[in-house]
Amino acid sequence: MKKDLKVIVPKIGSATSLYRQLLIHIGFFFDRSSRIYLRKHIRERFDANREQKCPQRIKKAFQDGHKALVGLKKAIAGDIRSCEKILELTYGRRGRRKHELLRPLLTSLRTGTPMVPGRPRTKLPVLSAQFQMLIESQMPGRTIFLENTTLDRRRYANLCWRKFVAIYLKILAPLPIKEIKLLERLCRGEEAISMDQSFRKLRSEPPNSADPHYITPRFQRRLYQRLLMKCPLLFWDYDQGWVVKWSKEAPNKNMRANLIHDEMFLTDEKDIKTNFQEKK
């Protein structure tokens, strides 16, 4: 009988025990950068909540910790989605590190002039050249914000900010070239990959999409290739200005289509007006 991975994690009532279990299980994940990053992240989160007195927040912190432990155990057993989530957290495809990578590109965001004098909240988002190039590389040929004289200025500003937030949540942050080179070496098998044999799960039935996988070097290289598909490189070229490139080690299949959807962009004035009429 096949055992569900969710039942292998016992309930832990002590913060110290939960902290210890998280650190222990991180040590068995195959990616060295993930082990370093997540150890630091867990220590910071436990230190931040050490003096927490609110019962609701304490309960929420325990729930998040248990959820993270379940995800770690699944990743160690070879669950693809759990492995991808850990790698995406480490390399800034989601979570806190993504915001850290995008923050330097958004310094000009609130530097515009208010559309309604005396109302700072009517400023439109001012996108830097780097951020615009990221958008162009992931959804080419789209105009983000267009002037529309038929709408109330405050409404138009609110719509532009909603569109910006939708783009920000989906945009893939640029990764430093040092980390991209590391991922490329891992994809080619040139970098040593450590893993623990004791956490492999033996299959007794034919595999399906929910089964864990053997954590083989080939399986790891495929994970790194899929991760590289989501890692743009942003750099300055003296002839072309800001340029975005994608790694040649990433597979051509399952390209980055639909990572940013058409409805996130203001395509023309008619679309803007229709959007507001539907909201009424």
C-alpha positions as CSV (number, residue, x, y, z in Angstrom):
1,M,0.0,0.0,0.0
2,K,1.3,3.4,-1.0
3,K,2.1,5.7,1.9
4,D,1.1,9.4,1.7
5,L,4.1,11.7,2.3
6,K,2.0,14.0,4.4
7,V,1.7,11.5,7.2
8,I,5.4,11.1,7.8
9,V,5.7,14.3,9.8
10,P,4.6,14.1,13.5
11,K,3.1,17.1,15.2
12,I,5.7,19.1,17.1
13,G,4.5,21.2,20.0
14,S,7.8,22.8,21.1
15,A,9.4,25.7,19.1
16,T,12.9,24.3,20.0
17,S,12.0,20.9,18.6
18,L,10.5,22.4,15.4
19,Y,13.6,24.6,15.0
20,R,15.9,21.6,15.4
21,Q,13.9,19.4,13.0
22,L,14.0,22.1,10.3
23,L,17.7,22.5,10.6
24,I,18.3,18.8,10.5
25,H,16.2,18.2,7.4
26,I,17.7,21.1,5.5
27,G,21.1,19.3,5.8
28,F,19.8,16.5,3.6
29,F,18.7,18.6,0.7
30,F,21.0,18.2,-2.3
31,D,21.6,21.9,-3.2
32,R,24.4,23.5,-1.2
33,S,23.2,27.1,-1.8
34,S,19.7,26.1,-0.6
35,R,21.1,24.6,2.6
36,I,23.0,27.8,3.4
37,Y,20.2,30.2,2.5
38,L,17.4,28.3,4.3
39,R,19.4,27.8,7.5
40,K,20.0,31.6,7.6
41,H,16.3,32.3,6.8
42,I,15.0,29.9,9.5
43,R,17.3,31.4,12.2
44,E,16.2,34.9,11.3
45,R,12.5,33.9,11.4
46,F,12.8,32.2,14.8
47,D,14.8,35.1,16.2
48,A,12.1,37.5,15.0
49,N,9.4,35.6,16.7
50,R,11.3,34.7,19.9
51,E,9.6,37.4,22.0
52,Q,6.2,37.1,20.3
53,K,3.3,37.3,22.8
54,C,0.2,37.3,20.5
55,P,-1.4,33.9,20.6
56,Q,-2.7,34.2,17.0
57,R,0.7,35.1,15.6
58,I,2.4,32.3,17.6
59,K,-0.1,29.8,16.2
60,K,0.5,31.1,12.7
61,A,4.2,30.8,13.1
62,F,3.9,27.2,14.2
63,Q,1.6,26.4,11.3
64,D,4.2,27.9,8.9
65,G,7.0,26.0,10.5
66,H,5.1,22.7,10.3
67,K,4.2,23.4,6.6
68,A,7.9,24.1,5.9
69,L,8.9,20.9,7.6
70,V,6.4,18.9,5.5
71,G,7.8,20.5,2.3
72,L,11.3,19.7,3.3
73,K,10.6,16.1,3.9
74,K,8.8,15.8,0.6
75,A,11.7,17.5,-1.2
76,I,14.2,15.1,0.4
77,A,12.0,12.2,-0.7
78,G,12.2,13.5,-4.3
79,D,8.9,15.4,-4.8
80,I,9.4,17.6,-7.8
81,R,7.2,20.5,-6.7
82,S,8.7,20.7,-3.3
83,C,12.2,20.6,-4.7
84,E,11.4,23.3,-7.2
85,K,9.9,25.5,-4.5
86,I,13.0,25.3,-2.4
87,L,15.2,26.1,-5.4
88,E,13.0,29.0,-6.4
89,L,13.1,30.5,-2.8
90,T,16.9,30.2,-2.8
91,Y,17.5,31.7,-6.2
92,G,15.0,34.5,-5.9
93,R,12.2,33.2,-8.2
94,R,9.7,33.8,-5.3
95,G,9.6,35.0,-1.8
96,R,11.8,37.4,0.1
97,R,14.9,37.1,-2.1
98,K,12.8,38.0,-5.2
99,H,11.9,41.3,-3.6
100,E,15.5,41.9,-2.7
101,L,16.6,41.4,-6.3
102,L,13.9,43.6,-7.7
103,R,14.2,46.5,-5.2
104,P,17.2,48.2,-6.9
105,L,15.2,48.3,-10.1
106,L,12.3,50.2,-8.5
107,T,14.1,53.3,-7.0
108,S,12.2,55.6,-9.5
109,L,8.8,54.1,-8.9
110,R,7.3,56.9,-6.9
111,T,9.2,59.9,-8.4
112,G,6.5,61.0,-10.8
113,T,4.3,64.1,-10.6
114,P,0.8,63.7,-9.2
115,M,-1.9,63.7,-11.8
116,V,-4.1,65.7,-9.4
117,P,-2.2,68.5,-7.7
118,G,-1.9,68.1,-4.0
119,R,-2.8,64.4,-4.1
120,P,0.4,62.3,-3.9
121,R,-1.5,59.0,-4.4
122,T,-2.3,60.0,-8.0
123,K,1.3,59.6,-9.0
124,L,1.8,57.1,-11.8
125,P,4.4,54.3,-11.5
126,V,7.7,55.4,-13.0
127,L,9.4,52.3,-14.3
128,S,13.2,52.3,-14.7
129,A,14.8,51.3,-18.0
130,Q,16.0,48.0,-16.4
131,F,12.5,47.0,-15.2
132,Q,11.0,47.9,-18.6
133,M,13.5,45.7,-20.3
134,L,12.6,42.8,-18.0
135,I,9.0,43.2,-19.0
136,E,9.8,43.5,-22.7
137,S,11.9,40.3,-22.5
138,Q,9.1,38.3,-20.9
139,M,6.1,39.8,-22.8
140,P,7.5,41.6,-25.9
141,G,5.5,44.2,-27.8
142,R,3.2,45.2,-24.9
143,T,2.6,48.8,-23.7
144,I,2.1,49.0,-20.0
145,F,0.5,52.4,-19.4
146,L,-1.3,54.6,-21.9
147,E,-2.7,58.0,-21.3
148,N,-6.5,58.1,-21.2
149,T,-8.4,61.4,-21.1
150,T,-11.9,60.0,-20.6
151,L,-11.3,58.6,-17.1
152,D,-11.1,60.3,-13.8
153,R,-7.4,60.9,-13.0
154,R,-7.6,59.2,-9.6
155,R,-9.3,56.1,-11.1
156,Y,-6.7,56.0,-13.9
157,A,-3.8,56.2,-11.3
158,N,-5.4,53.4,-9.3
159,L,-5.7,51.2,-12.4
160,C,-2.1,51.8,-13.3
161,W,-1.0,50.7,-9.9
162,R,-3.1,47.6,-10.0
163,K,-1.6,46.7,-13.3
164,F,1.9,47.3,-11.9
165,V,1.3,45.1,-8.9
166,A,0.0,42.3,-11.2
167,I,3.2,42.6,-13.3
168,Y,5.4,42.7,-10.3
169,L,4.0,39.5,-8.8
170,K,4.6,37.6,-12.1
171,I,7.9,39.2,-13.3
172,L,11.0,37.1,-13.1
173,A,13.8,38.9,-11.3
174,P,17.2,39.0,-12.8
175,L,19.8,36.8,-11.2
176,P,23.4,37.8,-10.7
177,I,25.8,36.3,-13.3
178,K,27.8,34.5,-10.7
179,E,24.7,32.4,-9.7
180,I,23.7,31.8,-13.3
181,K,27.2,30.5,-14.1
182,L,26.9,28.2,-11.0
183,L,23.5,26.9,-12.3
184,E,25.0,26.3,-15.7
185,R,27.8,24.2,-14.3
186,L,25.3,22.3,-12.2
187,C,23.3,21.6,-15.4
188,R,26.3,20.3,-17.2
189,G,27.3,18.1,-14.2
190,E,30.6,20.1,-13.8
191,E,29.9,21.0,-10.2
192,A,29.9,18.3,-7.5
193,I,26.3,17.7,-6.0
194,S,26.0,16.2,-2.6
195,M,23.0,14.2,-1.5
196,D,22.0,11.8,1.3
197,Q,21.2,8.2,0.3
198,S,19.2,7.4,3.4
199,F,16.2,9.6,2.4
200,R,15.5,7.9,-0.9
201,K,12.0,6.4,-1.2
202,L,11.8,3.0,-2.9
203,R,8.8,2.5,-5.2
204,S,6.7,-0.6,-4.9
205,E,4.2,0.5,-7.6
206,P,4.4,2.0,-11.1
207,P,5.1,5.8,-10.9
208,N,2.6,8.5,-11.4
209,S,2.7,12.3,-11.2
210,A,2.3,12.3,-7.4
211,D,5.1,9.8,-6.7
212,P,8.5,10.9,-5.3
213,H,11.5,10.5,-7.6
214,Y,14.9,9.0,-7.1
215,I,17.2,11.9,-6.5
216,T,19.8,11.0,-9.1
217,P,22.3,13.4,-10.7
218,R,20.1,13.3,-13.9
219,F,17.0,14.3,-11.9
220,Q,19.0,17.2,-10.2
221,R,20.3,18.5,-13.6
222,R,16.7,18.6,-14.9
223,L,15.6,20.6,-11.9
224,Y,18.4,23.1,-12.5
225,Q,17.5,23.3,-16.2
226,R,13.9,24.1,-15.3
227,L,15.1,26.7,-12.8
228,L,17.4,28.4,-15.4
229,M,14.3,28.9,-17.7
230,K,13.1,31.4,-15.0
231,C,16.5,33.2,-14.5
232,P,17.1,36.2,-16.8
233,L,20.5,37.9,-16.9
234,L,20.3,41.7,-17.0
235,F,23.4,43.6,-18.0
236,W,24.5,46.9,-19.6
237,D,25.7,46.9,-23.2
238,Y,27.4,50.1,-24.5
239,D,25.8,49.7,-27.9
240,Q,22.3,48.4,-27.0
241,G,21.8,49.8,-23.4
242,W,20.1,47.4,-21.0
243,V,19.9,43.9,-22.3
244,V,18.2,40.7,-21.0
245,K,19.6,37.3,-22.0
246,W,18.6,33.8,-21.1
247,S,21.0,30.9,-20.5
248,K,21.7,28.5,-23.3
249,E,21.6,25.6,-20.8
250,A,17.9,26.1,-20.3
251,P,15.8,23.7,-22.5
252,N,13.8,25.3,-25.4
253,K,10.7,23.3,-24.4
254,N,8.1,24.8,-22.1
255,M,9.3,28.3,-22.8
256,R,8.4,31.3,-20.7
257,A,5.1,31.9,-22.5
258,N,2.2,33.1,-20.3
259,L,4.4,33.9,-17.3
260,I,2.9,37.4,-17.7
261,H,-0.6,37.4,-19.0
262,D,-2.1,39.8,-21.6
263,E,-4.7,41.1,-19.2
264,M,-2.0,42.6,-17.0
265,F,-1.3,45.2,-19.6
266,L,-3.1,48.3,-20.8
267,T,-3.3,47.6,-24.5
268,D,-5.4,50.6,-25.6
269,E,-7.8,53.2,-24.3
270,K,-10.8,51.0,-25.1
271,D,-9.5,48.3,-22.8
272,I,-9.0,50.7,-20.0
273,K,-12.5,52.1,-20.2
274,T,-14.1,48.6,-20.5
275,N,-12.1,47.5,-17.4
276,F,-13.6,50.3,-15.3
277,Q,-17.1,49.7,-16.6
278,E,-16.9,46.1,-15.6
279,K,-15.7,47.1,-12.1
280,K,-18.8,49.3,-11.5
